[in-house]
Amino acid sequence: MKFIAIAAAILCASGLFYQNAYAQNVVVKDAWVRTSVQGQKASGAFMTLTAKENTKLVAVSTPVAGLAEVHEMKMDGDVMRMRAVQGGLDLPAGKPVALSPGGYHVMLMDLKAALPKDSTIPLTLTFKDAKGVESKLDLKLPVATVAPGASSAGAGHGAHADHVH
């Protein structure tokens, strides 16, 4: 009986190790969240994701917002529109995918409080690999008015446009 308990513990530990190792399938760089003021209901989170294997970003969550979704901004005639990405965002193996103002980004909606500059927020990314196996990656994102290392020249341009669900 003792052997079975030890074997089960080893299997559980190796399963946890596999999930943690799998979360490393995706490398996150230059992650940040745009500041918000009291009463503002939405903000954006930005980063570059590079997956070692074909993967999809299927969900995002954070305790600072009632809803977090991956959105895409694109032109519809003469109007820039923003829509939630349906079915997950493809992360092709070895190709960096930028989540940036004006393109794909994480939309944080129904903010529960202001996001002050120089604070951090927790954000959980959920991925699904080609076999359908899910993994999660917990991040702490810095809150800033512009991308870290960027000039403030474009700071006046908001990441929010005509929002379509």
Secondary structure, 3 states (H helix, E strand, C coil): CHHHHHHHHHHHHHHHHHHHHHHCCEEEEEEEEECCCCCCCEEEEEEEEEECCCEEEEEEECCCEEEEEEEEEEEECCEEEEEECCCCEEECECCCEEECCCCEEEEEEEECCCCCCCCEEEEEEEEEECCCCEEEEEEEEEEECCCCCCCCCCCCCCCCCEEEC
